[in-house]
Amino acid sequence: MRQAKRWILLICRFIFGLTFLFSGFVKAVDPLGTTYKISDYLDAFSMGFFSDLSLLAAFLLIILEFTIGFNLVFGIQVKKTAWIAAAFMLVMTPLTLYLAIADPVSDCGCFGDALVISNWETFYKNLVLDALLVLIFVFASEDRHILSNWASYIIMLIPVLSCLGLELYCYNHLPIIDFRPYKVGNNLPSLMVIPDDAPSDEYSISFIYEKDGVKKEFNLENYPVEDSTWTFVLQNSVLIKRGYVPPIHDFSVQLEDGDITDLILENQGYTFLLVSSKLEKADVSRQKDINALYDYANSNGIAFYCLTSSFHEDVEAFKTANNVKYPIGATDEITLKTIIRSNPGLVLLKAGNVVAKWHYNDLPTKKELKRIIKK
C-alpha cells in the first residue's frame, strides 16, 4: 500500500512538474511574447498603467513556473514547492475561469506560441493540475528526503539561473525556437491561403421588426418577409462558431501611394523588411548600420522597406532625426510583434519565403549578406 502511494505521488509530481517545465521553457525562449501577453491582460483589466512592469513580471513568472516544474520532477523541496504551486494555482484557476466566461483575452498564453489552446481548455487543464496538486499534498508524507535543505537550495539555483540565462539570451537576440508562422523557412503566401473546404464562420442572425409600436424579434425562418404591416428596424449577427483562420491572416503593408503587400510577397528576388512595431520606441543604437544596409540593398537592386504601426508624425520625426531614406509602410502592430521579437528587427524574404531574421544586436555584415544571397 505504501509503495502504491509513492507511485501515485511520483506520477502526480511528474505530470504536474513536466507541465510547468514545458510551460516555463517555451515562454523562456520567447520572453517578449509573455511580456506582450501580460500587457494584454493589464489592458483587459484597465490596468495599463502597470504595462512598464510587464517585462519584469514576465521574467519572474517564467522563472517561477520553470523552478516549480524542476523541483517537482526531481523531488526538490516537494512540500514547500507544492505550497508555492498551490498559491500560484489559487490565482490562475479563477482567473482562467473568468477568461473562459468573459473572453477579454482570446488566448491565455499559458504555453506561449508553442501550443495555443482556448480559454476553456486552459481552465480544464488547470482543474486537472489542481487535482494532481491535491494528490501531491495527500501523499506528500511518502516523499523521501535524500538531500539536506542547504543542498536542495543550492540545486534550486540550477533552474533559476539556467532559465534566467535563457531568457536574457533570447531577449537580447532572437528566440532559439521560433513557434510563430513567420519563422525562417516558411512560405508566407501559403500560410495566408484558406482551403476551399475550410469551415466558414457560423452566425446566429436575428431581425427586429416593429408593428403598431411593438418590436418583435424574428429569425431567418419566421421573419415577416411577405407581411408589409411589419417595419424592419435592425439586424443582429452573433458569431457562434469561428471558422478556419489561416496562420497568417493580418499581414499587409500600406505605403502612401497604395498597398504593396503583393509586391513584397510575389517579388522573386530578395526583399529586406525592417520591422519596428513603434519607431518612437525603437533602439537606434544600430541606426547607422541599418542605413548602411539600405545603401547596400539599394546599390544591389534589393528591395528594402520599413514596416511600422507608428503615426505619420512619428514616422516623419524618426526619418528626420535618423537621416532615413528607405520607404516606410504601415502594418498592424500585433502583426509586427509577431513577425520578429526585436524593435527594430530585420527580415530577409525571397519569393515570399523567410530566408533569415536578425535582432538589432546581430545585424549582418555585408560579407555575411553576400554569402547568404549567393546561396
N, C-alpha and C positions, 0 to 999 in steps of 0.2 A: 504493500500500500504506500509506504513511504517512497519507494522507488518510483511509483506511478506519479506521485505528487511532484517529485523532482523533474520528471519528464514533462509534466504539464507546465511547470514553471519555466523550464528550458524552452519549450516550444513557444510559449507566450512571449518570453523575453526576445526570442529570435524574430518572431513575426513583427512585434511592435518595434524592436530595435532596428531591424532592416528597413522597415518603412520610413523611420526617421532618418536613418543613414542615407537612404536613397533621396529623400526629400531634401536633406541638407546638402548633399553633394550636387544635385542638379541645379540647385539655387546658388551654390558657391561658385560654380563655373560661370554664372551669369548674375553677379550681384546687382548690376544695374536693372536687370529685369525685375528683381524683387523690390528694388527701390521704386520703380515705376508703379508696381502693384500696390505698395504701401501708400504711395501718393494718391492712387485711385481710391483706396479705402478712406483716406483722410478727406478727400473731396466729397465722397459719397455721404460722409457723416458731418459735412460742413465744418471740417477741422483743417482746412487747407493751410491755415496759418502755421501749422506744425510741419509743413512739407519740407522745410530745410533740414529737418531731423530724419528724413526718410532714409538717407544713405546710411547713417549711423545705426538706425533701427534695423535696417536690412542686414548689415554686417553682424550685429549682435544676435538677431533672430536665427540666422543661418548657423552661427557657431553653436547656439543653444540646441537647435534641433540635431545637428551633427553629433554633438557631445552626448546628448541623451541617447541617441541611437548607438553610439560606440559603447557607452557604459553598459547598456542592457545586453548588447550582443556578447560582449566579453566579460560580463559579470563584475563590473567595477562599481562598487558602492551602490548595489542594486536598490536597497531600501530608500536611500536618500535620493537617488535618481528617480525612483518611482514617484516620490512625493513631488519632485520638480515637474515631472511629466504630468502628474495629476493637476497641478496648478495650471500648467500650460493647456491641458485639455479642458479644464474648467472654464477657460476663456474661449477657446476655439470652438467647442461644441455648440454653445448657444449662439455664438457669432455666426457659425455656418448655417445654423437653423434659420436665423434671421435672413441671411443672404439667400437661402433657398426660397424663402417665402416672399421677401420683398424684392429680391433681384436687383439691388443697387449697383452691383458689380457682376458682370456676366461670368467671369472666371475667377475663382478664388486664388489661383496661383500656387496652390499647395505643392505642386510638383513642377513649378516653373513652366517652361515651354516644352519640357520633355514628355509630359503626359497631361494633356488638358482634359479635365473632367468637369461635369456640370456641378452646379452648387448643391443639388440634391444628392448626387453621387458622393460629393465631398462630405456632406452631413452623414450619410450612411456609413462611409468609411470611418468617420470619427466615432460613430456608435460602436463599430467593431473594435476600434482601438480602445475605447472606454471599457468594453467588456474584457479585453485582454488585460488591461491595466488592473481591473478588479481582481482577476485571477492571479496576477502577479502579487498583489497585496495579500490575497488569501494564502498563497503558498510561499510567501517571502521567507517564512521561518525555515524553509527547507534549503535556502540558499547557503552554499558552503563558502566560508570566508577563507581564502588562501593568502591574500595579501594583507599587509598591515595598512592602517589608514594612511600613513605617510607614503607608502609605496603606491597606494591607489591614487592619491592626489598627484603624485609625480607622473604616473601613467596617463592621468587625465589631461596632462599638458599635450599629449600626442594629438588627440583630435582637435583641441583648441588651437594649437599653433599650426598644425597642418591645414586646417580649414581656413584660418586667417591668412596663411601664406597663399593658398589657392585663390581666395577672394581678392587679395591685393594684386596678384599677378593678372587675373582676368579683368580686374577693374582698370589696371594701367596698360593693358594690352587689349586683346580680344578674348572672348570665351574660348577655352581649349576645345570645347564641343559646342557646335552651333546647332541648336534644335529648331531654328526658325526656317521658314521657306526660302529665305534669301541666302542660304549658305552656299559656300563655294562648291561648284559642280552642278548646281541646279539650273534648269532652263526656266526662266521666269514666265514666258508666254504659255508654256504647257501647264503651269500651275495656276493660270488665270482662266482656264477653259472649264466650262460647265458641260459635263457629258449630256448627250441627248436624252438618256434615260434617267437622269438625275431627278430626284423628287423636288417639286416646287414648294414654295411657302403655301401653307393652308390657312385660310382666313374664315372667320365667322362673320358673315355680313348681315346686318340688320338695317331696316329702314324705319324712319319716323314719319308718319303721316298725320295730318290733322283734319278733323271733320267736326263742324259745329262747336269749335272751340276746344275740342277734346283731342289730345295727342295719343297715338297708339303705335306700338312697335310691331313691325312685321319682319318675317324672314323671306328668303328667296322663294319659298314655296307658297306663301299665302299673302304676299303683298298685293294690294288692290290695283293691279295694272290696268284693269278694264273698268274700274269704278271711278268715274270722273268727279264724284262728290268728295273724294279724298284729295287733300292737297299735300304734295311732297314737302317735307321740312328739311330732313338731312339723312345722310347715310353714315353708318358706323362700320368700320372694319377692324376686327380684332385678330391679331396673329395668334393662332392656336398651335401651330406646329411649324418650326423652321425647316425650310428645305435645304438642299445641298448648297454649301458655301465653299467655293474654291479656296485653297490655301492662301492665294494672293487675290484679293478682291477689291483692294482700295489703292492700287498703285497708279498714279497719274502725275504728269508733270506739265505745268502751265507756264509758258512764257508770256510776256506782254502781248505778243502777236499771235498767240494761239497755243493749242495743245500739241506737245511734241512727244507724247508717250510712245506712239507707234514708231516715230522716227528713231527713238532710242532703242526700243526692243527689236526693231527689224533691221537695224544697222548691221551689215555683215562684217564690218570692220570692228575696231576696238572703240570703246567709249568709256571715258572716265566719269564717274559720278562722285562729286564731293558732297557728302551728306552732312548737313548741320540742322538739327531739329530747331534750334534757335540761334541765329547768328550772334545776337547780343549776349548769349551765354557761352559762346564757343571759345575754346582755348586758342589764343592767337600766337602762342609761342613758336609755332612752326609755320606761320603765315608766309614768311619769305620763301620757305621751301615749297609751300603749296603754289605760290606764284611762279616759282621756277618750274614746277611740274607742269603748270598750264602752258608756260612758254615752250617747254619740251614737246608737249602734246600738240600744240598749235603748229610748231615748225615741222612736225612729222605727220600732219594730216589726221591726227587722232581727235575725235570729238571730246569735248570737256564741258560738263555742266555742273553747276552747284544747285543742290536741292535744299530748300528750307521752308519752314512754315512761318517765318518772321513777316511782320507787316512791312509794307512798302517803304515807310520812312526809316525803319530799322535797317532794311536792306541797303538803302541809299547811304545811310550813315556808315555802315560797315564798309561799303565799297570805297567811300571817300577816305576813311581812316586807314585802310589797309592796301590802298592802291590796287584794287581788284579790277581785272579786265575781263574775266570769264563771265559768261551769261549765268544768271541766277533765276531758277524757276521755282514755282510754288508747288509744294507737295504736303499732304496731310502730316501733322506732327507725329501721330502714333505710328504711321507707316514708316517715317524716317527713323524713329527709335527702334522699330522692328528690323529695319534693313541692317543697321550696324550699331553696336554699342560703343559709340565714340562720337564726340562732338568737338571738332569735325572728324569724320572718317572717310576713307577713300575706297571706292569700289571700282573694279575694272570689269567691264562686260565685253562680250563678243558674240554677236548674233543672238542676243538675249540670254546667253549663258554667263553665270557668275564665274569669272576667271580667278579673281583674287580680291582680298579685302585687307585693309590696313587701318590700324589705330593711328591717331595722330602722333603717338610716340614712336611708331615704327614705319614711318613713311619710306617708300622705296627710293633708292638712289637711281640715277639714270642708267647705271650699269645693270642693276637688278631688273629694271624695266626692259632694257634691251634683251636680256636673257629670256624674260617671260614672253615678250611679244614675238620673239623669233620662233617660239615653240609651235 
